[in-house]
Structure formats: C-alpha cells, structure tokens
C-alpha cells in the first residue's frame, strides 16, 4: 500500500556502499547491530533513526527490507537521493517508497502507526540508534554543536513551528534552567551556569551556539582531563528538551514491541545514561511479564578499534531483546 502523493521509485538497486554515507553519519556498532537483528531475506525491519542510512544500508545488503523513520527532512532526502527515490508529501511528513525501502519523516513514537500505514504485516526487527548524526552535529544551521557558530536551534524537524534552544535559554527562569541542566544533562555546574546565562541575557539575547558555549566556559573552564567540551551536557540537555526525546523514547519502546512479530528482535543503541536507563527499565519490566527475553544481560559496547575510527561511538551501549509473544 502506497499513500496518495508518495513518489514511486524511479529505479531500484541493491544497497549502496556503506562508505558512501560516511560523510553524513558513521553507523555505530554496525556489525553487532546486523548480527543481532538476525537479518532474514525478504523480511521487514524498522530503522527508527534513519540518519545517514548506514544501518539501513547494512540491512538491505543482507537481503532485508527497511522502513526508515526520521524526524529530520535532510535524512529522508539524503537516503532517498542515494536510492534514486522520489520524495512526496508535505514538509514535516515526507514519504518515499520502493519495493524494499520505505522512508517516512516522523517521530519514531509513531512506529506502530507507520507499520500499519504501509500495511507491513510482519516486522522481524526494530532498531533504535539514539545518537545525533554527524551531519546534524556538523551542519552549521542546525545549532546542535559548539564546533561551529550557528543559531541556537536544535530542532530535529525544522519544518514545524516549535520552541528552539534559543527560546529555552532566553525564556526559562534561572531555577527552570538549573533543573533542565541537572535532570537532562546531569551537569554538576547546573546552578552557576544557569545563573550566568540569566546575567548575560540581560545584556544581550543569547542566539548562537558560540555565545552559549562561551558562557559555559566562563563558569567551567576546560582542563586537560576533560574528554569532552565543558558545554556538552548543557547542549545535550537543551537538545533533549527541544525534541522531547525521553518522552518520545518512553512512548516508542512499547509501540515498537507491539509492532514486532513473535521472535522479532528489539535492538537499541543509547549514548547517555538517561536513555540507557529508560531502555533497561523497559526491557526488565517486559521480561518480568514474559513478553521478551533479554539477550544482553550487560550492554555491548564499541570495540577499541571502532572508538579509534569513530570517537563519537565511545559512549554507545547496545541492548537487545527478543519478543516471545
């Protein structure tokens, strides 16, 4: 079933080279993901965080079919272009369809609805890769990173009107900012950073990534022992809040489990403790209900070789479960 207005494939082809997507996003723990999804030829898999399509390419290369979901219009357009697919639909709800690949711009919490929309009766695996893509971090106008000066945006879907990171930084009270940085960033310097933000915005509105990063640095200086930039946790907290990521994940996990066929695999890569805690609790609760069997008592982590090649993978934790009923 193909919804009205969605472009059909101009042509179909086998999976592109995995390295062709490396400028967009290097897929984390690719071999581990593909092995544990247990790809079966001709069966459907859902990639809930399409990104640059690296994991999707791997699934396709092993004969699986993929429903790829992403809020980011750029991700949908990039993967569609690599597969010579026409994109249809309105901005904020783009679609592209071929025999073995369906792309849908949406929040992954809608995974079960999308499976129904495209009449996919049997889903053999669902993958969540909860990291921000390299493309999003490095594209200046997205505002996810402090490496380049950019507007403080951080919306995954820029096609809809919603609060940006700048709106939060300039609009929340000091106490609200403190709670935000503590809860979503686990930032130990949350209170003095929030206080400094309020002081600075009285003089000038905080509108760019460099402005915010420099404010954080004025409170928490970088030391030789810092593995990441001192502003990392503040930026993380704002990104999570802007995109309501934790609530979306809580909503998406049961939807994904419901969409899975019996014996299907649920595979989740998380990159910070808040996400990993949600995944761990969900899987433990479902195992107690005897709906799943956890296949990773302890999460898998990237190898030293992978971290050397892709430092952004270093905090990844991979959890896998198999649906029983």
N, C-alpha and C positions, 0 to 999 in steps of 0.2 A: 504493500500500500504506500503510495506517494502522495502527500498532501498537495492540494492545488497550489500552483505558483512556484513549486520547487523544481529547479532545473535538473534534468537528467544528465547523466554523464555523456560528454561528447565522445569520449573513448574510455575504455578501461585498460588497466595494465597491472602487472604484478607490483609488489611493494617496491618503492624507490630505495636506493641505497640508504642505509641508516645514517651514514656520514653526511648525506646531503642536507640533513636537518640540523647539523651541529651548530650552525650559526644562530639558529633560533633557540634550541634548547637541547642539552645533552641529557638523554634519559638516564635516570638514576637506577642502579642495580638492574639493568636490562635483562641480563641472563637469568638472574634469580627470579625476576618477575615472570618471564616467559616460561621458565621451567615449572614454577609453582602454579601458574594458571593452567598448566597441563593442557596446552592447546590441542584441540581436535579439529581436523579438517572439516570445513563446511559448517561449523557451529558458530554461533554469535557470542561476542564478548563486548562488554561495555567499558570504554576508557572514559572515566568520569572527569578527567583533567587532561584534555587533548594536548594542550600546549603546542609544542612544535611537531607533535605526531610521532615521536621516537618510539614510544611503547606500542602505539598503533601499528607502525611500520613493522615492528617485530612480530606482532600477532598475525598480520597479513602475510608476512614472509613464511610463517609456519602453516598457512592454509586456513587460518581462522577468518571470520568476518567481524567487522567492528562497527559499533555505534559509538562515535566520538562526541563527547559533550564538552563545551567550554563556554563560559560567560564572555570571553574575550573575542570580539569580532575579528581581530587580527589573526588569532589562532585558526578560526574557521576558514578565513580567506586563504591563509598560507597553506594549510593542508589541502584544501580544495584545489588550489593552483598546482600543487605538486602532483595531484592525481587527475588533473585536467577535468575537474568537475565544475559545472555551472552552479552558482550560488543564487538561491531565490529567497523570497520572504522579505519582511520588513527589517530594518535595523533594530537590533535587540532580540530578533527571533529568526536569524538566518538558518537556512537549511540547504544541504547538498546531498544528493543521493545517487548511488550506483548499486550494482548487484552485491558487492561485498563490502561497501563502505558507506555509512550514513553519518553525516556531520550535522550537529544541532547546536545552535547557540542558546544556551540555557544554564540556569543554576543546576548543579548536579543533584540537588534535593528533589528535582523533578524526574529522576531516573526511571521510576516505575511508570509514570505517565508517558514518558517518551518511548519506552519499550512498547506500550500499548498503542501509541500514536502511529508507530511504524509496523504494527502487527507482528512483532517478533515473539514468537510463541515460546522459544526455548533459549535461555541465556545460560551459557556454560561457565561464565566468569565475569566478575566485575572488579575493575581496578580503580583505586583512588591514588593519585600521586599528588600530594597536598602541597608540594613546593611551588613557589613562584618561578616562572620560566626565566631563563637567561635573557630572552628577548624583552620581557616586561621589565626586568631589572635594568637593562642597558638602554632601552629606548627612552630618549630624553623626556618626551612629553607625557610619559605615564606617571612620573613622580614617585616611583617605588624605591629609588635608590638615591644615596647621597654621593655617589661617584660622579654624577653629572648634575649641574644645576638645572632644575626644572620646576614647573608649577607643582605645588603640593596637591596632587590629585588622588592617586592610588585606587581609583575605581577599576575593578576588573571589566565592567561593562560601561564604557563611556557613552553608549547610545541611549542611556536613560538618565533622567534627572534625579540625582540623589546627592546626599552630602559627600563632600570631598574631605580629604585630610586637612586641608586649609580651613574648612568650615569648623571642624572639631577643634583644631589648635587655637583658632581665634574666637570660638564661641563658647566653649566649655568653661565652667568656673574652675578655679585652682584645685578645689577638692575633687571635682569630677575628673580633671586631668590626672591628678595623683592616683586615683582609683583605677583609671584606664591603664596607666603605665604599670601599676602594680599587678593588676589582675591579668591583663592580656600580654604584657611584655615581661612580667616578672623582673622588673627593673628595680634594683636596690636603691637607686638615687631618684626614685619617682618624685618624692616631695620637693627636693630642691630644684629639680628640672622643671616641674610644673610651676613653681614659684618664679623661676627665671623667665619662663615663657610669658607669664602674665605681666611681668615687669617690662619685657621687651615689646610686647604687642601694644602697650600703652603709648609707646613712642612711634611704632611703625607696625603695620599689619604684617603678619608672617605669611608669606605667599609662596616661598620657594624651598626646595629641599636643602640648599646650602644654608639658608637662613636658619632653618631648624637644626641642622647638623651642627652649625657653629654655636648655637645656643646650648646644645647638649655638651659640646666640647668645653664650653666656658664653665660648666659645672663639674664635668667628669673628664679629666684630661686623659689622653691616651698614654698607656705605659707599654713597656717592652713585653710585658706578659699578656697583653690583650691579643686574643686570637682574632677578634672581630672589632669593627669600628664601635666606639662607645655609644653611637646613636642607633645601633642595630635593634635593640629591644624597643626603643621608642617608636621607630619606624614600623617594626613588627606589630606593635600594639595598635597603631593607627590603621594599618592595612587590614588587620583582623576586624576592627570595629567598623571601618568604612564598608566592608564587604560582608559583615555579619557572618564571618567564616565558621565560627564554632557552632552557632545555632544551625547553620546550613549543614554542617557535618553531622550533628546530632539527628537532624531530620533525614539526612540522606542514607545513613547506615541501615536503618530498618527498611527503608524503601528499596535499597539495593538487595538486601537479603530476601525480601518478598519477591523481587523480580527474578532471582536466581532459580534455576531448576535444581531438583534434587541432585546431590553430589557436585554441584557447581562450586567454584572457588571464589571467595572474597579475599582480595589482596589489597592491602593498604600501606602506603609509604607515608609516614609523617616526619616532620622536621623540627618540631619543638614539643616540649613536654605537655603542653595543654592539649594539642591534637592527639598525641600518643595516649594520654590518659583517657580521653573520650573513647578511642578505639579499643583500648584494653578493657575498660569497664563494659563496653557494649558486648565485646566478644565473650567475656567471662559470664555476663548475665545470660547471654543466649546459650552458652554451653551448659549452664545450670538448667536451662529449660529443655535441654537436649535437642535444640534445633540445629546446632552446629557442632563440629569437632574442631578445636583449635590445633593447628598443625605446627605452630611455632610457640612452644612454652616460653621461650625468650625470643625477642625480635631479632631478625637478621640485620646485620649492619654492612656497610660497604667495605670492600677489601682495602688494604693499604694502597694497592696499585690504583684502584678507582679513585680514591681520595687524592692521590698524586696527580692524576689526569684531570679530575674534576673536583676541586676543593669544595664546591658548593654541596657535594654529596655527603660531606663528612658527618652531618648530624642526622642523616636518614635512618629510620627504623622501619623495618618491613615486617608486618604481621599478616598471617594467612590463616584462613578458616575454611572449612568445607561444610556446605549445607547438608543436613541429614534429611530433614523433611521440609 
